[in-house]
């Protein structure tokens, strides 16, 4: 490990952690946000699929009732 500005290894690690921790937390929060959006997207896709099947059933019933 290089001697960074006369620091020992422990001081160097503390400096690196101090500088990188805020960035890490921002990316961690961003990652959590993306995970939540993906979960909402999957739920929405399921809802859309269900609505499509209901629309198809309704269309079929109304077509058969109209004698088409």
N, C-alpha and C positions, 0 to 999 in steps of 0.2 A: 504494500500500500504506500503510495507516495506521501511524502511529508508535505502537506498542504499549508503553506505559509507558517511553517514552524509548529503546526499543531500535531498533537499526538492523534492516534487513530480514534479514540473515543470522542475527542473534541470535534474531529472531522465528521464523524457520524452524526453528532448532535447538530452541527451546522447544516449538513445535508438534509436531515430530518426537518429542521426548522424551515428550510427553504422549500422543501417539496411537499410537506404535509398539507398546506392550503390547496395546492394544485390537486393533490390526490383526493382531497375531500370534495372538490368541485367535480372532478371526473366521476367519483363514486356516486354523488348525487345525480349527475347526469345519467349514469348507467341505471340507477334505480328508476329514474323517470322514464327511460326508454323501456325498461322491463314492464312498468305499469302501462305504458302506452300499448305495448305488444299484447298484454293481457286484455286490455279494453278492446283492441282490434279483433282478437280471437272471439271475444264475447259478441261483438257486433257482427262478425261474420256468421256466427251461429244464429243470431237473431234474424239476420237477412235471409239465411237459408230457411228458417222456420216461416218467415213471412212469405217467401216465394212458394213454399209448398202449400200454405194456406190459400194463397191467391190462385194457385193451380187447381186446388180442390174446389174453391168457390166458382171458378170459371167453368170447370167441368160440370158442376151441379147446375149452374144457371144455363149452360148450353143444353144439357139433357132436359131441363125443365122447359126450355123454349122449343124443344123438338128439333134442334139443329143436328 
